[in-house]
């Protein structure tokens, strides 16, 4: 049976709460006898998950260059592949999606997943190529959101966007040169927010497929935001309007 790992206290406690059956065992640095270490041990005991105290060197070897915080969990099996239809067909409210085009930094991906979870996004979509991928760094940065927000990779992003449009989901892209302001523009409730990487932005075909482009008003000396910050601004403005 294949094994994958996650590390960091937030990610592992989230997995203990949401799907403890997927955890084969947890390895905790024997030196972590602090409150966080004891809290993790209690969670593991309550869920019946094996936890072993090990030397920190073993965790360094497992996690490579990752900052594991003194804890690594070994999970059984590969991550389940998700399909967009599986998410959309079960929604009982207008779709609320985040699409990432060209985000290659796993920390940015993890931060976007965390923002998406907080804003109540139904799924995050990204291409299989030219994208970070949901590796251990992204999972740790997501602080548990990688286990709660469906992350769907697609072979052809432009085709996926066209399929969303066929489902009457409005595509709102973000671009610094867009004429419409995020705060002045109107959009329907069923939306997919499309963001590109900082600097390069969305690819041309992705931009052309969007139904609408908006910009985030900037009032200081910088002219762009990190993609996860931009995602937070857009998604929470969309959430505010959905609540209204």
C-alpha positions in Angstrom: 0.0 0.0 0.0 1.3 3.4 -0.9 2.0 6.0 1.8 2.0 9.7 1.8 2.8 12.1 4.6 1.7 15.4 6.0 3.4 17.5 8.6 2.7 20.4 10.9 0.3 20.6 13.9 -2.6 22.4 12.1 -2.6 19.9 9.2 -2.4 16.8 11.3 -5.0 17.9 13.9 -7.4 18.8 11.0 -6.8 15.3 9.6 -7.5 13.7 13.0 -10.8 15.6 13.2 -11.9 15.0 9.6 -10.6 11.6 8.6 -8.6 9.8 11.3 -9.0 6.5 9.6 -6.6 7.6 6.9 -3.7 8.0 9.4 -1.5 5.0 9.8 0.6 6.5 12.5 1.9 9.8 13.8 5.5 10.5 14.7 6.2 13.2 17.3 9.5 14.6 18.3 10.3 13.2 21.7 11.4 16.7 22.7 7.9 18.2 22.1 6.6 17.8 25.6 4.9 21.2 25.4 1.2 22.1 25.3 0.9 21.6 21.6 2.6 18.2 21.8 0.3 17.1 24.6 -2.8 18.3 22.8 -1.8 16.3 19.7 -1.3 13.2 21.8 -4.7 13.6 23.4 -6.3 14.0 19.9 -4.6 10.9 18.7 -5.6 8.8 21.7 -9.2 9.9 21.4 -9.3 8.8 17.8 -7.4 5.6 18.4 -4.5 6.6 16.2 -1.0 5.2 16.9 1.5 7.9 18.0 5.2 7.3 18.5 7.8 9.5 20.1 10.9 9.6 17.9 14.2 11.5 17.5 14.0 14.8 15.6 16.5 13.5 13.1 14.0 10.9 11.9 11.5 13.6 11.2 14.1 15.7 9.3 14.8 12.7 7.1 11.2 12.1 6.4 10.2 15.7 5.7 13.3 16.7 3.8 13.6 20.4 3.9 10.1 20.9 5.1 9.5 22.7 8.4 7.7 19.9 10.1 7.3 21.5 13.6 8.3 18.2 15.2 5.4 16.1 13.9 4.8 14.0 10.8 1.8 11.8 10.0 1.9 8.8 7.6 -1.3 8.4 5.6 -2.4 5.2 3.9 -3.0 5.4 0.2 -2.7 8.1 -2.4 -4.8 11.2 -2.3 -8.2 10.5 -3.9 -8.8 12.1 -7.3 -11.7 14.4 -7.4 -13.8 15.4 -10.4 -15.5 18.8 -10.8 -18.9 17.2 -11.6 -18.8 15.3 -8.2 -18.7 18.7 -6.5 -21.1 20.7 -8.7 -23.7 18.0 -8.9 -24.1 18.0 -5.1 -24.4 21.7 -4.5 -27.6 23.1 -3.0 -26.6 26.7 -3.5 -25.0 28.8 -6.4 -21.5 27.6 -7.1 -18.6 29.5 -5.5 -15.3 28.5 -7.0 -11.7 29.6 -7.1 -9.6 29.0 -10.2 -5.8 29.3 -10.1 -3.8 29.7 -13.3 -0.1 29.5 -13.2 0.4 29.4 -9.4 3.6 27.4 -9.1 4.6 28.1 -5.5 3.2 25.5 -3.1 3.1 28.0 -0.3 0.9 30.3 -2.3 -1.3 27.3 -3.2 -1.6 26.4 0.5 -2.4 29.9 1.4 -5.1 30.1 -1.3 -6.6 26.9 0.0 -6.7 28.4 3.5 -8.4 31.5 2.2 -10.9 29.5 0.1 -11.8 27.4 3.2 -12.4 30.5 5.3 -14.6 32.1 2.6 -16.7 29.0 2.1 -15.5 28.2 -1.5 -16.9 24.9 -2.8 -13.7 23.9 -4.7 -10.4 25.2 -5.9 -9.5 24.3 -9.5 -6.0 24.4 -11.1 -4.3 22.9 -14.2 -2.2 19.7 -13.8 0.7 21.4 -15.6 2.3 24.7 -14.8 0.9 24.5 -11.2 2.3 23.9 -7.8 0.6 20.6 -7.0 -0.7 19.6 -3.6 2.5 18.5 -2.0 3.5 18.4 1.6 4.6 22.1 1.7 1.2 23.2 0.3 -0.7 20.9 2.7 1.2 22.3 5.7 0.7 25.9 4.6 -3.0 25.3 4.2 -3.3 24.5 7.9 -5.9 21.8 7.4 -7.8 23.4 4.5 -6.2 20.9 2.1 -8.4 18.3 3.8 -11.6 20.4 3.8 -11.6 22.2 0.4 -11.8 20.0 -2.7 -8.7 20.6 -4.9 -9.4 19.6 -8.5 -6.7 19.5 -11.2 -7.7 19.5 -14.8 -5.8 18.6 -18.0 -7.2 21.5 -20.0 -8.1 24.6 -18.0 -9.7 26.5 -20.9 -12.0 23.6 -21.6 -12.9 23.4 -18.0 -13.7 27.0 -17.9 -16.0 26.6 -20.9 -17.8 23.7 -19.2 -18.4 26.0 -16.2 -19.9 28.6 -18.5 -22.2 25.9 -19.9 -23.4 25.4 -16.3 -24.2 29.1 -16.1 -21.3 29.8 -13.8 -20.0 33.3 -14.4 -16.2 33.6 -14.7 -14.7 36.7 -13.0 -11.0 37.2 -13.7 -8.7 39.6 -11.9 -6.3 41.9 -13.9 -4.6 45.1 -12.9 -5.5 46.8 -16.1 -9.2 45.9 -16.0 -11.5 48.9 -16.2 -14.1 47.7 -13.7 -13.3 47.9 -10.0 -14.0 44.9 -7.7 -16.2 47.1 -5.5 -18.2 48.7 -8.3 -18.7 45.7 -10.6 -21.7 43.4 -10.5 -21.8 39.7 -11.0 -24.2 36.8 -10.4 -24.1 34.6 -7.4 -22.9 31.5 -9.3 -19.3 32.5 -9.9 -15.8 31.2 -10.4 -13.0 33.6 -9.5 -10.0 33.3 -11.8 -6.6 34.4 -10.5 -3.2 34.2 -12.0 0.2 34.2 -10.4 1.6 37.5 -9.2 3.6 39.2 -12.0 2.6 37.1 -14.9 -1.1 37.0 -14.2 -3.5 34.7 -16.2 -2.6 33.2 -19.5 -4.0 34.8 -22.6 -6.6 32.0 -23.3 -7.7 32.0 -19.7 -8.2 35.7 -19.7 -10.2 35.6 -23.0 -12.4 32.9 -21.6 -13.5 35.0 -18.6 -16.9 36.7 -18.8 -15.7 39.7 -16.9 -12.4 41.2 -15.6 -12.1 43.3 -12.5 -9.2 45.0 -10.7 -8.5 45.5 -7.0 -8.1 49.2 -6.3 -4.6 49.9 -5.1 -3.9 53.0 -2.9 -0.3 52.7 -2.1 3.0 52.5 -4.0 2.8 48.8 -4.8 1.0 47.7 -8.0 0.2 44.1 -7.2 -0.7 41.7 -4.4 0.4 38.2 -3.6 -2.1 35.8 -5.2 -3.4 34.5 -1.9 -4.0 38.1 -0.6 -5.8 38.9 -3.8 -7.9 35.8 -3.5 -8.8 36.8 0.0 -9.9 40.3 -1.0 -12.0 39.0 -3.9 -13.5 36.0 -2.2 -14.6 37.8 0.9 -16.1 40.6 -1.1 -18.1 37.9 -3.0 -19.0 36.2 0.3 -20.2 39.6 1.7 -22.5 40.0 -1.2 -23.8 36.5 -1.0 -24.7 37.0 2.6 -26.4 40.3 1.7 
